[in-house]
Amino acid sequence: MKRSFFLMGMLLPVLGYCQSADSSSMHKKLTTTAPLLGGITVTNSVAPVDAGANTLTIQQPIVDVGLPVYKDFSAPHPILIKTGIRYQGLFLSGAQNIGGNQFHSITIPLLVNYSLSRTTSISFVGLATVGSDFKRSIGAEDILYIAGVRVGFRQGKAFKYGVTLVYTSNYTGKFLLPLPDIDWTISNRLSLTGIIPARASLKYKLSAMQSLGITASLNGSMYRLNGDAKDQYIHLRQNSAGLIYDLKLSRRWKLNMIAGHTFSQRLETFNMDQKVPFDGFGKLNDRVANVAYRQNSFIFQGGLSYEF
């Protein structure tokens, strides 16, 4: 299980993209209004880390834009194609010997969702990411790839699930992982969503506009180091749990806030030549870090989304 955790955080955007598209296309014949297939989400998370002699602050702003480029819901087998862009930043304050304090990544996703039937769909998703401090020109070796195939099932109006086979190529090597997901409306007020075991949220609806719950997630990101620390990359892993609050401002606008604590947090740098073979999951934690911060901390996140 720990071997899968290593990469899970980096795959969350992929699986969330598949899961949301599946929900939109599968509901089309059951709703009286047009589904909202595109959107913009802006989030920011802050983790103040007590690193002994100094305080390290980890800040991660994210901007996600999803755009439907083709849809045909009138055919016997509806199809949806989406793309977009995702920006993620990593800003460090108080970190010593890392080799930089500002890192950026740009991701271009492509999703094709095809409904095999009213209860079954298949999704193909691919992402290309460039993550770096951008102190030099980007080369082909700086591009990270993720590709996945998800089969989704809808068992009644309240229960959806699926499984995604994901292939990823990044600075640590190449890997293949099967990951299940679930979207379950347990009752009129209680719901459970998750990408197992990477993310899970149990929410209780306080009213038509508000919900409160508990959530746990594993997040990760990688960026290439250039400048004086060339031939290295920085790897951030945050495994956390806490409270989540959702507020629906209108049909299109939503506010999200999370307050939690990490139970495993690692900010580390590694040499670029520390790769493991395709079947070498057991060797992932054998990497030797050049610089490492492994203290836990509180973590706070806020987000605002607009759907169209």
C-alpha positions in Angstrom: 0.0 0.0 0.0 2.8 2.5 0.9 4.3 1.9 -2.5 1.1 3.1 -4.2 0.9 6.1 -1.8 4.2 7.3 -3.2 2.7 8.3 -6.6 -1.0 8.7 -5.6 -0.9 12.5 -5.0 0.4 13.2 -8.4 -2.5 11.2 -10.0 -5.3 13.0 -8.2 -5.9 15.6 -11.0 -6.1 12.7 -13.6 -8.7 10.7 -11.7 -10.7 13.7 -10.6 -10.9 14.8 -14.3 -12.2 11.3 -15.3 -14.6 11.1 -12.4 -16.2 14.5 -13.0 -16.6 13.9 -16.8 -18.2 10.6 -16.1 -20.8 12.1 -13.8 -21.6 14.8 -16.3 -22.1 12.6 -19.3 -24.0 9.8 -17.4 -26.5 12.3 -16.0 -27.4 14.0 -19.2 -30.6 12.0 -19.9 -31.8 12.4 -16.3 -31.5 16.1 -15.8 -33.8 18.9 -17.0 -30.9 21.5 -17.3 -27.8 21.3 -19.4 -24.8 19.9 -17.5 -22.0 22.2 -16.6 -19.0 20.7 -18.4 -16.4 23.4 -18.0 -15.1 25.4 -15.1 -12.3 27.3 -13.4 -11.1 26.4 -9.9 -8.6 28.5 -7.9 -7.1 27.1 -4.7 -4.3 27.9 -2.3 -2.9 25.8 0.5 -0.5 26.9 3.2 1.5 24.7 5.6 3.6 26.4 8.4 6.3 23.9 9.3 8.3 24.1 12.6 11.7 23.0 11.2 13.7 23.4 14.4 15.8 26.6 14.2 13.5 28.2 11.7 9.9 28.1 10.4 9.4 26.8 6.9 6.2 27.9 5.0 5.0 25.8 2.1 2.5 27.5 -0.1 0.8 25.9 -3.2 -1.5 28.0 -5.4 -3.3 26.0 -8.1 -5.4 27.2 -11.0 -7.4 24.6 -13.0 -9.3 25.4 -16.2 -11.4 22.8 -17.9 -12.9 23.4 -21.4 -15.2 21.1 -23.4 -14.1 21.1 -27.0 -16.6 18.6 -28.4 -19.8 17.0 -27.2 -22.5 14.9 -28.8 -25.2 13.8 -26.3 -27.8 13.0 -29.0 -26.1 9.9 -30.3 -26.8 6.4 -29.0 -23.3 6.5 -27.4 -22.7 10.0 -26.2 -19.1 11.4 -26.4 -17.4 14.2 -24.6 -13.9 15.6 -25.3 -12.3 18.1 -22.8 -9.0 19.8 -22.5 -7.7 22.7 -20.4 -4.7 23.9 -18.5 -3.5 23.5 -14.9 -1.0 25.7 -13.1 0.5 24.7 -9.8 3.1 26.7 -7.9 5.3 25.8 -5.0 6.6 28.8 -2.9 9.0 28.2 0.0 9.9 30.6 2.8 12.6 29.6 5.3 13.8 26.5 3.4 17.6 26.2 3.5 19.9 24.4 1.0 17.0 23.5 -1.3 18.5 25.5 -4.3 15.4 27.7 -4.9 12.2 29.0 -3.4 9.9 29.3 -6.3 8.8 26.5 -8.6 6.1 26.2 -11.2 4.4 23.5 -13.2 2.1 23.7 -16.3 -0.1 20.7 -17.2 -2.1 20.2 -20.4 -4.8 17.5 -20.0 -6.9 15.7 -22.7 -10.0 13.7 -21.9 -12.2 11.6 -24.1 -15.3 10.2 -22.4 -17.5 7.6 -24.3 -20.7 6.2 -22.9 -21.0 2.5 -23.7 -24.5 2.4 -22.2 -26.7 4.3 -19.8 -24.8 2.6 -16.9 -21.3 2.2 -18.2 -18.7 4.5 -19.7 -15.0 4.5 -20.7 -12.6 7.4 -20.4 -9.2 8.0 -21.9 -7.1 10.6 -20.3 -3.6 12.0 -20.9 -1.5 14.7 -19.3 1.8 16.3 -20.1 3.4 18.3 -17.3 6.5 20.6 -17.1 7.6 21.3 -13.6 10.7 23.4 -12.9 12.2 26.5 -11.3 12.4 27.7 -15.0 16.0 29.0 -14.5 16.9 27.5 -17.9 15.1 26.4 -21.1 12.8 23.4 -21.0 14.0 20.3 -22.7 12.2 17.0 -23.6 13.6 15.4 -20.5 11.6 17.9 -18.4 8.2 16.7 -19.6 6.3 14.3 -17.3 3.6 12.1 -18.8 0.5 10.4 -17.4 -2.0 8.3 -19.4 -5.0 6.4 -18.1 -8.0 4.4 -19.0 -11.0 4.4 -16.7 -14.1 2.2 -16.8 -17.0 3.8 -14.9 -20.2 2.2 -13.7 -23.5 3.7 -12.5 -25.5 1.4 -10.2 -28.6 3.5 -9.6 -29.0 7.2 -9.2 -27.0 7.4 -6.0 -24.0 5.1 -6.6 -21.2 5.4 -9.1 -17.8 3.8 -9.1 -15.0 3.0 -11.5 -11.4 1.8 -11.8 -8.5 3.5 -13.7 -5.4 1.9 -15.0 -2.8 4.6 -14.9 0.7 4.7 -16.5 3.0 7.5 -15.4 6.5 8.5 -16.4 8.3 11.0 -14.1 11.7 11.7 -12.6 11.6 8.6 -10.4 10.8 6.2 -13.2 7.9 4.6 -15.0 5.0 2.9 -13.2 1.6 1.2 -13.8 -1.1 1.4 -11.2 -4.8 0.4 -10.9 -6.9 2.9 -8.9 -10.6 2.6 -7.9 -12.9 5.5 -7.2 -16.4 5.9 -5.7 -19.2 8.5 -5.6 -21.9 7.4 -3.2 -24.9 9.3 -2.0 -25.7 7.4 1.2 -28.8 9.4 2.2 -30.4 12.8 1.5 -27.7 14.4 3.7 -24.7 12.0 3.8 -22.3 11.3 0.9 -19.0 9.6 0.3 -16.6 10.3 -2.5 -13.1 9.0 -2.9 -10.2 7.8 -5.1 -9.0 4.9 -3.1 -6.7 5.2 -1.2 -5.5 8.6 -2.3 -8.5 10.8 -1.3 -11.7 10.3 0.6 -14.4 12.8 1.8 -17.4 12.0 4.0 -19.8 15.0 3.9 -23.0 15.9 5.8 -25.3 18.3 4.1 -26.2 21.0 6.6 -28.6 22.7 4.1 -29.2 23.0 0.4 -26.2 25.3 0.2 -23.7 24.0 2.9 -22.0 20.8 3.8 -19.5 19.8 6.5 -17.4 16.7 6.7 -14.0 15.0 7.1 -11.5 14.4 4.4 -8.1 12.7 3.9 -5.8 13.1 1.0 -2.3 12.4 -0.4 -0.8 15.1 -2.5 2.5 15.2 -4.3 4.4 17.3 -6.8 7.8 17.3 -8.5 9.9 20.1 -10.0 13.3 20.1 -11.6 16.1 22.1 -10.0 18.4 24.1 -12.2 21.0 26.8 -11.4 23.5 25.7 -8.7 21.5 22.6 -7.9 21.2 21.2 -11.5 20.7 17.5 -12.1 18.4 17.4 -9.1 14.6 17.5 -8.5 12.5 18.5 -5.6 9.7 16.2 -4.4 6.9 17.3 -2.1 4.6 14.7 -0.4 1.8 15.7 2.0 -0.5 13.1 3.5 -3.2 14.9 5.6 -6.6 14.7 7.2 -9.0 17.3 8.5 -12.3 19.1 8.3 -13.9 20.2 5.0 -16.6 22.8 4.5 -18.4 23.5 1.2 -20.6 26.4 0.4 -22.6 26.7 -2.7 -22.9 30.4 -3.5 -25.1 29.8 -6.6 -25.6 27.1 -9.3 -22.2 28.1 -10.7 -20.1 29.4 -7.8 -18.8 27.2 -5.0 -16.5 27.9 -2.0 -14.4 25.2 -0.4 -12.3 25.3 2.8 -10.1 22.6 4.5 -8.3 22.8 7.9 -6.2 19.7 8.8 -2.9 18.3 9.9 -0.4 16.2 8.0 0.5 12.8 9.3 3.3 12.4 6.8 5.0 15.4 5.2 8.3 15.3 3.2 10.0 18.0 1.2 13.2 16.5 -0.3 15.7 16.9 -3.1 17.2 14.0 -5.1 19.7 13.5 -7.8 18.2 12.9 -11.3 19.9 9.6 -11.7 18.0 7.9 -8.8 15.4 6.1 -10.9 13.9 2.7 -10.2 12.9 0.0 -12.8 9.3 -0.5 -14.0 8.7 -3.3 -11.4 10.8 -1.6 -8.7 8.1 -0.2 -6.4 9.9 -1.7 -3.4 13.0 0.5 -4.1 11.2 3.8 -4.2 11.9 4.6 -0.6 15.5 3.6 -1.0 16.3 6.9 -2.6 18.8 9.0 -0.7 17.8 12.6 -0.2 20.3 15.4 -0.5 18.1 17.8 1.6 15.1 16.7 3.6 12.4 18.3 5.7 10.1 15.7 7.3 8.3 17.6 10.0 4.5 17.5 10.2 2.3 20.6 10.4 -1.1 22.1 10.2 -2.4 22.7 6.7 -5.0 25.1 5.5 -6.6 25.3 2.1 -9.2 27.5 0.4 -10.7 27.3 -3.0 -13.3 29.0 -5.2 -14.7 27.4 -8.4 -17.0 28.6 -11.2 -18.7 26.1 -13.5 -19.9 26.8 -17.1 
